[in-house]
Amino acid sequence: MPGYVLGNFFIYSVINAFTPGPGNILALNTVTNYGYKKGRPLFWGIFAGYYVVQVICAVFVFGVSTFLPDMLGIMKYIGAAYILWLAFHIAISKPSTDDAEKSASFLKGFLLQFVNVKIYLFGIIALTGYVTDYSTSLWVLLLFELMIATIGTIATLTWVGMGVLIQRAYKKYYRVINIILAFTLLECAYSMLK
């Protein structure tokens, strides 16, 4: 694979990973509401789910490409519905609640990634746009998807860090911030269904 193609793959991956998406916004909202320590299980779930979904993407691109468009069509609507649910709950959430541990669970973060159409499309487009012209080996596809998941994890950690930085301001302006985050998620759902 030529160096410029690899460079373009990384540029695409970084831009895609750092843009707002369900995982990044949920991580930001969780850390501003509950703090880093209570949100940690959710973050670990998001990270683990990211890696599992990218492995699934590699397997799909490798062997099930004829079934993939139907699956993505179904996942698109499930993902959009979940994002709308998430946007509503972020819009109405308040900084301190008694269910912090329940709300910020590993399972919630992990399962989010299975309906997060953005990362499915991210992984599949990255492979088909940059990698498959040079190799369709399952091991190569897996390697690139693991790179994508690592870049995505770094991006989510950056969003968590931003949440830590704005936590004090969030407590004062939580309603405005939550509405902005909810509208950002609505845009994610809308762009999915266009």
Order of alpha helices (4+ residues) and beta strands (2+ residues): alpha-alpha-alpha-alpha-alpha-alpha-alpha
